[in-house]
Amino acid sequence: LMSGVKNNVGRGINMALVNGKTGELLDTKFFDMWGGDVAPLIEFLKTIQDGTIVLMATYDDGATKLNEEARKLIAELGSTSITNLGFRDNWVFCGGKGIKTKSPFEQ
């Protein structure tokens, strides 16, 4: 879904959105949480539709610019570790928009 060869990964939080019914890749994005701004991440998280599988992984630093609103939106996708994510922590997560419980796919 994502790789350096496809040129769709970068420093910060890397995301892939997958249709939960068909398995079709919907979108990929990365958000620089060291030198970038958290606002584009927040806006992107707000546009995710119910039933979408959300895959996330950090590279280098995924936490410095995260604020409470961004962490809350990611927690609503099923993450329990996002509240404790710190500077240069490694983190991978698979959740979904509309999930009613915590995701078992997080480390």
C-alpha positions as a Markdown table, in Angstrom:
| # | Residue | x | y | z |
|---|---|---|---|---|
| 1 | Leu | 0.0 | 0.0 | 0.0 |
| 2 | Met | 2.8 | 2.4 | 0.9 |
| 3 | Ser | 6.5 | 2.5 | 0.3 |
| 4 | Gly | 9.4 | 4.7 | -0.7 |
| 5 | Val | 9.2 | 3.3 | -4.2 |
| 6 | Lys | 5.6 | 4.5 | -4.5 |
| 7 | Asn | 6.8 | 7.9 | -3.0 |
| 8 | Asn | 3.9 | 8.0 | -0.6 |
| 9 | Val | 5.6 | 7.8 | 2.8 |
| 10 | Gly | 7.4 | 10.3 | 4.8 |
| 11 | Arg | 8.5 | 11.6 | 8.3 |
| 12 | Gly | 5.7 | 11.7 | 10.8 |
| 13 | Ile | 2.4 | 9.7 | 10.6 |
| 14 | Asn | 1.9 | 7.6 | 7.5 |
| 15 | Met | -1.7 | 6.6 | 6.7 |
| 16 | Ala | -3.6 | 4.4 | 4.3 |
| 17 | Leu | -7.4 | 4.3 | 4.0 |
| 18 | Val | -9.0 | 1.1 | 2.8 |
| 19 | Asn | -12.7 | 0.4 | 2.0 |
| 20 | Gly | -13.9 | -1.9 | 4.7 |
| 21 | Lys | -16.2 | -3.8 | 2.3 |
| 22 | Thr | -14.2 | -4.1 | -0.9 |
| 23 | Gly | -10.6 | -3.9 | 0.3 |
| 24 | Glu | -9.9 | -1.1 | -2.2 |
| 25 | Leu | -7.2 | 1.4 | -1.4 |
| 26 | Leu | -8.9 | 4.7 | -1.0 |
| 27 | Asp | -6.1 | 7.1 | -0.2 |
| 28 | Thr | -2.6 | 7.4 | 1.3 |
| 29 | Lys | -1.1 | 10.4 | 3.1 |
| 30 | Phe | 1.7 | 11.3 | 5.4 |
| 31 | Phe | 1.8 | 14.2 | 7.9 |
| 32 | Asp | 5.0 | 15.6 | 9.3 |
| 33 | Met | 4.6 | 15.9 | 13.0 |
| 34 | Trp | 8.0 | 17.4 | 13.6 |
| 35 | Gly | 8.3 | 20.3 | 11.1 |
| 36 | Gly | 4.8 | 20.4 | 9.8 |
| 37 | Asp | 1.4 | 21.5 | 11.1 |
| 38 | Val | -1.2 | 19.3 | 12.8 |
| 39 | Ala | -4.2 | 21.1 | 11.2 |
| 40 | Pro | -4.0 | 19.2 | 7.9 |
| 41 | Leu | -4.0 | 15.9 | 9.8 |
| 42 | Ile | -7.0 | 16.9 | 11.8 |
| 43 | Glu | -8.9 | 18.0 | 8.7 |
| 44 | Phe | -8.0 | 14.7 | 7.0 |
| 45 | Leu | -9.2 | 12.6 | 10.0 |
| 46 | Lys | -12.5 | 14.4 | 10.0 |
| 47 | Thr | -13.2 | 13.4 | 6.4 |
| 48 | Ile | -12.8 | 9.7 | 6.9 |
| 49 | Gln | -16.1 | 7.9 | 6.2 |
| 50 | Asp | -17.7 | 5.2 | 8.4 |
| 51 | Gly | -16.7 | 1.7 | 7.4 |
| 52 | Thr | -13.1 | 2.8 | 6.4 |
| 53 | Ile | -10.2 | 0.8 | 7.6 |
| 54 | Val | -7.4 | 3.1 | 8.8 |
| 55 | Leu | -3.8 | 2.0 | 8.9 |
| 56 | Met | -1.2 | 4.2 | 10.5 |
| 57 | Ala | 2.5 | 4.0 | 11.2 |
| 58 | Thr | 5.1 | 6.5 | 12.5 |
| 59 | Tyr | 8.5 | 7.2 | 11.0 |
| 60 | Asp | 11.0 | 9.3 | 12.8 |
| 61 | Asp | 8.7 | 11.5 | 14.9 |
| 62 | Gly | 5.0 | 11.1 | 14.9 |
| 63 | Ala | 4.1 | 12.9 | 18.1 |
| 64 | Thr | 5.7 | 16.3 | 18.6 |
| 65 | Lys | 2.9 | 18.4 | 16.9 |
| 66 | Leu | 0.0 | 16.1 | 18.0 |
| 67 | Asn | -2.5 | 18.1 | 20.1 |
| 68 | Glu | -5.5 | 16.9 | 22.1 |
| 69 | Glu | -7.9 | 17.2 | 19.2 |
| 70 | Ala | -5.8 | 15.1 | 16.9 |
| 71 | Arg | -5.2 | 12.5 | 19.6 |
| 72 | Lys | -9.0 | 12.3 | 20.3 |
| 73 | Leu | -9.8 | 11.8 | 16.6 |
| 74 | Ile | -7.3 | 9.0 | 16.4 |
| 75 | Ala | -8.6 | 7.4 | 19.6 |
| 76 | Glu | -12.1 | 7.4 | 18.1 |
| 77 | Leu | -10.7 | 5.1 | 15.4 |
| 78 | Gly | -9.9 | 2.6 | 18.1 |
| 79 | Ser | -6.5 | 3.6 | 19.3 |
| 80 | Thr | -5.6 | 3.3 | 23.0 |
| 81 | Ser | -1.9 | 4.1 | 22.7 |
| 82 | Ile | -2.2 | 7.5 | 20.9 |
| 83 | Thr | -2.7 | 9.3 | 24.2 |
| 84 | Asn | 0.8 | 8.2 | 25.3 |
| 85 | Leu | 2.6 | 8.5 | 22.0 |
| 86 | Gly | 5.8 | 10.5 | 22.6 |
| 87 | Phe | 8.7 | 11.9 | 20.7 |
| 88 | Arg | 10.2 | 9.4 | 18.3 |
| 89 | Asp | 8.1 | 6.5 | 19.6 |
| 90 | Asn | 7.5 | 3.7 | 17.1 |
| 91 | Trp | 3.8 | 3.0 | 16.6 |
| 92 | Val | 1.7 | 1.0 | 14.2 |
| 93 | Phe | -2.1 | 0.9 | 14.3 |
| 94 | Cys | -5.0 | -0.6 | 12.4 |
| 95 | Gly | -8.5 | 0.8 | 13.3 |
| 96 | Gly | -11.6 | 1.9 | 11.6 |
| 97 | Lys | -14.1 | 4.8 | 11.4 |
| 98 | Gly | -17.2 | 3.9 | 13.4 |
| 99 | Ile | -15.5 | 1.2 | 15.5 |
| 100 | Lys | -17.3 | 0.7 | 18.8 |
| 101 | Thr | -14.4 | -0.8 | 20.8 |
| 102 | Lys | -10.6 | -0.5 | 21.0 |
| 103 | Ser | -8.6 | -2.0 | 18.2 |
| 104 | Pro | -6.6 | -5.1 | 19.0 |
| 105 | Phe | -4.2 | -4.2 | 16.2 |
| 106 | Glu | -1.8 | -1.7 | 17.8 |
| 107 | Gln | 1.7 | -1.7 | 19.0 |
